[in-house]
């Protein structure tokens, strides 16, 4: 197992590449979730069919 | 005929359809990633000349392919947005940009950590690397341009024009290894000749490429749904959505 992680001496390069890739994808997924929650919450607060509509649908 | 063509160009029709597709694309992406990682990190043997450093190929090449492919798709949607003036096309282009930037970043980062043990340097102003860096700046520029314009329809047009202008960079990235004889090597895989790598390595790389593809589709669909709700809020159909009422 430790031999696997050692990557025959290339551990630093291999795991820096794989680790940061995993981290970057995890950050994107978290950001997508957070943004979706915020946008849904915003949409709930906007009353439909009133003169004070926002967004493009109001145009 | 034209009615059916443009049916799914309506955000209200596309929103639930995208919602149904997301779990499938995300699930397939996860499955392929697990298979690809097992092949790439466990099953594929150590390379005779590069040792285990070559294993970076299993994320580097798929990410680099996706970075260019996503840009081309984004430019295609931008052209559709300009040509047909369909809002959904512009929203799709907007939704692709951050995932495209992510793939470009991954390609550059993994390339640096592969370049150091094989070429002796993390970075060089090589033609392939420089044009890929320009691709990252194009993605970030398009995102920044959108954020700087308040009117979404004006932002759509401005971003579409910038995206289409930047398309010229894609063939430059692709052919850079042939046009300039700098550091980055030519492709290991081509449609016109036999691959220069072992079958198991090629399999792992292709599986990871499909994983990246399905992931990018899932992420883009999640983002485009968020964009639709954001830009259509105030419309009765958005207010009636269960996820909006329960938010």
Interface residues (C-beta under 8 A of the other chain):
Chain A: X4 X7 X8 X9 X10 X13 X14 X16 X17 X18 X20 X21 X24 X25 X28 X29 X32 X35 X36 X37 X39 X40 X41 X42 X43 X44 X46 X47 X48 X49 X53 X54 X55 X56 X57 X58
Chain B: X41 X42 X46 X51 X52 X53 X55 X56 X59 X60 X63 X87 X98 X99 X102 X105 X106 X109 X110 X113 X114 X116 X117 X152 X153 X215 X219 X222 X223 X225 X226 X229 X230 X231 X232 X233 X234 X235 X236 X238 X239 X241 X243 X244 X245 X247
